[in-house]
């Protein structure tokens, strides 16, 4: 779980709505942000071994937000966990702010990739896990959060197949399923992964204990997929 030594921390899950309310101006992506909130909280509160005091620790876990459009929930959780000063949220998306509508790995502490163009996060996570394996850093976990709609990208098809065949046990993909995929998958999203050799669990994406249980069911030689179902996205 997140290790924090910063004086800015101390926020809990109940503080997230107030942190989110400090950001405005990207309301069209609010559903995308809110759909990820509980998964992000469980990851940073109970799963990931990351430290805001040492965001570049080579032995840290890596979290990659592929679903990078509408990152308000991500910024709120980073602020709650001490990676950001909550005061920065007030000026997010301004010309002089480092908090943009897509997270920037160069500017924002704790952010591993610049994202928002869908379909890139899972391949990058696979490459990161393989790179850590090659370096002998077997204790570091790589978690990527994707949306259900972006699974149709061809880059994700290839990454899912390679990760399963290579037995990349350090890799976890969390799919936030808000029913925004146009076509769906025969047998469900979980079966899309299990057919390629992954372990998979489908859970209520608002149930923190269920998310924790699924995210800790890891294997040394098999990647893990956790499908987190949330309320369907409403289209205008």
C-alpha positions in Angstrom: 0.0 0.0 0.0 1.0 3.6 -0.3 3.8 4.6 2.1 3.5 8.3 3.0 5.9 10.5 4.9 4.6 13.8 3.7 3.0 16.4 6.1 0.3 17.0 3.4 -1.3 13.6 3.9 -4.0 12.4 6.3 -6.9 12.6 3.9 -9.2 9.6 3.7 -11.8 8.2 1.2 -14.4 10.5 2.7 -12.3 13.5 1.7 -12.3 12.7 -2.0 -15.6 14.4 -3.0 -14.3 17.7 -1.5 -11.0 17.3 -3.4 -12.8 16.5 -6.6 -15.1 19.6 -6.1 -12.0 21.8 -6.3 -11.6 21.0 -10.0 -13.9 22.3 -12.7 -13.9 23.0 -16.4 -13.9 19.5 -17.8 -17.4 18.4 -16.9 -17.8 16.3 -20.1 -15.2 13.9 -18.7 -16.6 13.8 -15.1 -18.3 10.4 -15.7 -14.9 9.0 -16.9 -13.3 10.3 -13.8 -15.9 9.2 -11.3 -16.0 5.7 -12.7 -12.4 5.2 -11.7 -12.5 6.7 -8.2 -13.0 3.6 -6.1 -10.5 1.5 -8.0 -7.9 4.3 -7.7 -8.5 4.6 -4.0 -8.1 0.9 -3.3 -5.0 0.7 -5.3 -3.3 3.6 -3.6 -4.7 2.9 -0.1 -4.3 -0.9 0.0 -2.3 -2.3 -2.9 0.5 -0.2 -4.4 3.9 0.0 -2.8 4.7 3.6 -3.7 6.0 6.5 -1.6 5.4 10.2 -2.3 8.7 11.0 -0.6 10.5 8.7 -3.2 8.3 8.7 -6.3 11.3 7.6 -8.5 12.4 4.6 -6.2 13.5 2.0 -8.8 11.9 -0.8 -6.7 8.5 0.9 -6.5 5.3 -0.5 -7.9 4.2 1.1 -11.1 0.7 2.4 -11.8 -0.2 3.4 -15.4 -3.4 5.3 -16.0 -4.3 4.4 -19.6 -7.8 5.9 -19.1 -6.2 9.3 -18.9 -8.9 11.5 -20.2 -10.6 13.2 -17.3 -8.0 12.6 -14.6 -9.7 14.5 -11.8 -10.2 11.4 -9.7 -6.5 10.5 -10.2 -5.4 13.9 -9.1 -7.7 13.8 -6.1 -6.3 10.5 -5.0 -2.7 11.7 -5.6 -3.4 14.7 -3.4 -5.0 12.6 -0.7 -1.9 10.4 -0.6 0.6 13.2 -0.5 2.0 13.3 -4.1 0.3 16.6 -4.7 -0.5 19.6 -2.5 -4.4 19.8 -2.5 -4.1 23.5 -3.1 -2.8 22.7 -6.6 -6.2 21.3 -7.5 -7.8 24.7 -7.4 -5.9 25.9 -10.4 -5.9 22.7 -12.4 -6.0 23.0 -16.1 -4.9 26.7 -16.0 -2.1 27.8 -18.3 0.5 27.8 -15.5 -0.7 24.5 -13.8 1.1 21.2 -14.1 -2.2 19.5 -13.8 -3.6 19.2 -17.3 -6.6 17.4 -18.8 -4.2 14.6 -19.5 -1.7 13.7 -16.8 2.0 14.4 -17.7 4.7 12.1 -16.4 7.3 14.8 -16.6 5.3 17.3 -14.5 3.3 15.4 -12.0 5.0 13.4 -9.3 3.9 9.8 -9.1 2.6 9.7 -12.7 4.3 7.0 -14.8 3.0 7.9 -18.3 1.4 10.7 -20.2 -1.9 9.3 -21.3 -5.3 10.0 -22.7 -4.9 8.7 -26.2 -6.6 5.3 -25.6 -4.9 2.0 -26.4 -1.4 2.7 -25.2 -1.4 2.0 -21.5 -1.6 -1.8 -21.6 1.2 -2.2 -24.1 3.3 0.2 -22.1 2.6 -1.7 -18.9 3.6 -5.0 -20.5 6.8 -3.4 -21.7 7.5 -2.0 -18.2 6.9 -5.4 -16.6 9.2 -7.1 -19.1 11.8 -4.5 -18.6 11.7 -4.9 -14.8 11.9 -8.7 -15.2 15.0 -8.2 -17.4 16.6 -6.0 -14.7 15.9 -8.7 -12.0 13.4 -6.4 -10.2 11.0 -9.2 -9.5 9.4 -7.5 -6.5 7.9 -4.6 -8.4 4.3 -4.9 -9.6 2.9 -3.1 -12.6 -0.8 -2.2 -12.6 -2.6 -0.5 -15.6 -6.1 0.9 -15.5 -8.0 0.8 -18.8 -11.6 1.5 -19.8 -13.8 -1.2 -21.4 -14.2 0.8 -24.6 -10.5 1.0 -25.3 -10.1 -2.8 -25.3 -11.1 -2.8 -28.9 -7.8 -1.1 -29.9 -5.5 -3.5 -31.7 -2.5 -2.7 -29.5 -4.4 -4.1 -26.6 -5.2 -7.3 -28.4 -1.6 -7.9 -29.0 -0.5 -7.0 -25.5 -3.1 -9.3 -23.9 -1.9 -12.2 -26.0 1.8 -11.6 -25.4 1.4 -11.1 -21.6 -0.5 -14.4 -21.3 1.9 -16.4 -23.4 4.9 -15.0 -21.6 3.4 -15.6 -18.1 4.0 -12.0 -17.0 2.8 -12.4 -13.4 3.9 -8.9 -12.4 1.3 -7.4 -14.6 -2.3 -6.5 -13.5 -4.9 -4.9 -15.8 -7.9 -3.3 -14.2 -10.7 -2.8 -16.6 -13.3 -0.2 -15.4 -16.4 -1.4 -17.2 -19.1 1.3 -17.4 -20.8 -0.3 -20.4 -19.3 2.2 -22.9 -17.9 -0.4 -25.3 -19.8 -0.4 -28.6 -19.8 -4.1 -29.2 -18.9 -6.0 -26.0 -17.1 -9.4 -25.8 -18.6 -12.9 -26.2 -18.7 -14.4 -22.8 -17.8 -11.1 -21.1 -14.6 -9.1 -20.7 -13.1 -11.6 -18.3 -13.2 -14.4 -20.8 -11.4 -12.2 -23.3 -8.4 -12.4 -20.9 -8.7 -16.0 -19.7 -8.7 -17.3 -23.2 -5.3 -15.7 -23.5 -3.9 -17.3 -20.3 -4.7 -14.6 -17.8 -6.4 -15.1 -14.4 -9.5 -12.9 -14.2 -12.0 -11.7 -11.7 -15.2 -9.6 -12.3 -16.3 -7.6 -9.3 -18.4 -4.6 -8.2 -16.2 -1.6 -8.9 -17.6 0.2 -5.9 -17.0 -2.6 -3.4 -13.6 -1.9 -1.8 -13.2 -5.3 -0.1 -14.1 -7.1 -3.3 -11.6 -5.0 -5.3 -8.9 -5.7 -2.7 -9.6 -9.4 -2.7 -9.4 -9.6 -6.5 -6.3 -7.4 -6.8 -4.4 -9.5 -4.3 -5.1 -12.8 -6.0 -1.8 -12.7 -7.9 0.3 -15.5 -9.4 4.0 -15.6 -10.3 3.5 -17.0 -13.8 0.2 -15.6 -14.9 -1.0 -12.0 -15.4 -4.2 -10.8 -13.6 -7.2 -9.0 -15.0 -9.7 -7.4 -12.7 -12.9 -6.2 -14.3 -14.5 -3.5 -12.1 -18.1 -3.0 -13.1 -19.6 0.4 -12.3 -22.8 2.2 -13.2 -23.3 2.5 -17.0 -22.1 5.7 -18.6 -25.0 7.9 -19.7 -24.7 9.2 -23.3 -26.2 12.5 -24.2 
